[in-house]
């Protein structure tokens, strides 16, 4: 179930994780759908740039929220992500305070743009300008479409979520997204259920590329009456730009 929840998180936020910072200043979009369409169209290009030229540290922490003791750390991993050829690879160097050496490919599922474009309605009743970290942002609301596609439990969860997107107006990218489950989801006659899923993620600009600052997911689910109430936090730091090497 934890893997399904993590996949639902990826389905929800991956469209905003790697967006090119600069867009042409002419003919700015004036509706939420137009804004999100232009942002989504730039995702693939930015993701390619990030995989080729950006290295960073990723810290993954899982906390238990059960009981009255507050958040209790259950698991922590530290990984170094760096480009290798045309892809990005992840070297896990620490697990729960102990050094390790585990390598894996770092990437998001393909064709995520098309899935999200057909899943959510983006709404902006009137231009609403706020300040976020000193930067002007416009606020867009997102809702699942009534007939959004579903091919499993991860899709079911994503289709039951709505949220708010904060678009940086100066550099035109998704600066922050907050979303949550609007209703409890159950399967197998109630033997499997997800009661809570709240997501927040933030981004910033590094070297004209949009990179992730943090992703947080708080979730509560039950399987055969056994409840799990956790918080998972991904923190990204130590970004550096790897200049392309000239061909010999």
Secondary structure, 3 states (H helix, E strand, C coil): CHHHHHHHHHHHHHHHCCCECCCCCCCCCCCHHHHHHHHHHCHHHHHHHHHHHEEEEEEEEEEECCCCCCCEEEEEEEEEEEEECCEEEEEEEEECCEEEEEEEEECCCCCHHHHHHCCEEEECCCCCEEEECCEEEEEEEEEECCCCCCCCHHHHHHCCEEEEEEEECCCCEEEEEEEEECCCEEEHHHCEEEEEEEEEEEEEEECCEEEEEEEEEEEEEEECCEEEEEEEEEEEEEEEECCCCCCC
